[in-house]
Amino acid sequence: MNAASRFFLYAVLALAALYALAPLWVMLATSFKSLDEIREGSLIAAPQAPTIAAWSKAWSGACTGVRCEGLKPFFINSLLMTIPAVLISTIIGALNGYALTHWKFRGSELLFTALLLGCFIPFQVVLLPMARTLGALGFVDSIFGLIFVHVVYGLAFTTLFFRNYYVGVPGELIKAARVDGAGFFTIFWRILMPISGPIFMVCVIWQFTQIWNDFLFGVVFAGSDSQPVTVALNNLVRTSTGVKEYNVDMAAAIIAALPTLLVYIVAGKYFVRGLTAGAVKG
Amino acid sequence: MTVHSADRWVPKLVLSPTLLASLIFVYGFILITVALSFTESRLLPNWEWAGVDRYADLFDNDRFWVSAKNLAIFGSLFIVISMAVGLFLAILLDQKIRGEGFLRAIYLYPMALSFIVTGTAWKWMLNPGLGLERIVQQWGFTDFTFDWLVNPDKAIYTVVIAGVWQSAGFAMALFLAGLRGVDSEIIKAAQVDGANLPTIYRRIIIPSLRPVFFSVALILAHIAIKSFDLVMALTGGGPGTASDVPAIFMYQFSFSRGQLGVGAASAVMMLMTIMAVMVPLMYAEAKSGSAR
């Protein structure tokens, strides 16, 4: 390749990068502007007189429907919902994957195939019965109900991740341990766990991103006090009392995006691996 | 060999909660939804048999057809453009680029965001008063208008714009992984034979990516059919119902309009659509996989 086409190549790639980054830049710039500056300036200009007023309003003062306490309570809801749901679904998925690969029994392959359907269905097809069930169980409008739903519908993915990872562990290793008298959990704890670091990272990050970013379950199953941050963000943007405060909207959007962005920046490698594994197999 | 007697039932015991959850909350609930779609249910479930009345209601409803048409427009454009951009970027990145990891990270970060965040950001940028329209006007093109967000005929295309922005990097990552898997010996042999780079890509590399094409199409189709949050945040299905998609139709009829039967029928239609897309694609993927 000659220098000219090489230059052209980099130019195209740089343009694409600018395009990918533009919305993030616009969000950041807008969130630090005053409303006057937004009205007079340009969408892409840097803030002339940066102010964090919009951020503090988005965090603790903006109206999300009837409540005007900002995103803070809902951000906490999201944490309370996401962390247990991720941990529980990951641990169950790990044990499932282990049992399905190294403790096969008659029908275990069929069981796995049947579980996989859970990765494909549009969740709309379970919303109505689930709403009634949560009501009957007394979980309606509670964070506990959301944790339950996210665990139930996350299991297909977490099982898939671990199953595909543990398939690569030689069966002789497990057989040898069994000959030595080790049982199901001992083998899992002593042999599988020490080599499972990467797949735990992949699975935790995938589940965290999915559950944190979920909107459908949140909007259908949460009450006004148990809403996750995505639902609150949508309400905040839709609640218009008088002047539309674009700077507050953008600060709120960044706040809602921050945890998953942070995870992406810190552990992007595993995020990509999860995406490709989930996509290629799922 | 010594086998713990417990080891015969422990694995089954470990799997049983998941099996039970799947049987009840996936298979059972699908059956209940299908059953609901054949009943007189309105605000509350009412198990009086209604035959296919709810489907007749659905097919008589203009709003349902608007949402189906929007899904067809959004789905096809979203899939085709995301794949084209993704493949293009993947091929460019495959040319021993300096800073490849950095660029890849930038292209892929939108995938870490919630569709609600993406929708909120693009809603602001596409805002006709203060957004992109005004920038271009400030650049001197004073007659420039860009009002797709509030134009009933164009609103669904704004969903395509935001959706592609979010997912093209993801297609890129999958294609790049596929490109890295292509046997470099074949490429070297073709180069020795005097084939130039575009020919090598067109004739050898891209055809060998067939399974990746299937995977990417599958996952993008899945995102498209389920799309709910992006549309909710970006247009809310508006103006009016102009950018409604089936997921929004289902949500509104089930949870705000008290038409459980019609909501269930639309959910069943969504499941059928996913099956209709997935089964042939998976079949083709399995076939192309076994042919290798």
Interface residues (C-beta under 8 A of the other chain):
Chain A: M1 L9 Y10 V12 L13 A16 A17 Y19 A20 L21 P23 L24 V26 M27 T30 I38 R39 S42 L43 I44 I92 L95 N96 A99 L100 W103 F105 S108 L111 A114 L115 L117 G118 F120 I121 P122 F123 Q124 V125 V126 L127 L128 P129 M130 A131 R132 V152 Y153 L155 A156 T159 R178 V179 G181 G183 F184 F185 T209 W212 N213 D214 F215 L216 V219 V220 T230 L233 N234 V237 R238 Y246 D249 M250 A252 A253 I254 A256 A257 T260 L261 V263 Y264 G268 F271 V272 L275 T276 A279 V280 G282
Chain B: M1 T2 V3 H4 A6 D7 V10 P11 K12 V14 L15 P17 T18 L19 A21 S22 F25 V26 Y27 G28 F29 I30 I32 T33 L36 P45 L89 L92 L93 Q95 I97 L103 R104 A105 I106 Y107 L108 Y109 P110 M111 A112 L113 S114 F115 I116 V117 T118 T120 A121 W122 K123 W124 M125 N127 L130 G131 L132 R134 I135 Q138 W165 G169 F170 A173 L174 A177 L197 S215 V216 L218 I219 H222 I225 K226 F228 D229 M232 A233 G236 P246 A247 M250 Y251 S254 F255 L260 G263 A264 S266 A267 V268 M270 L271 I274 M278
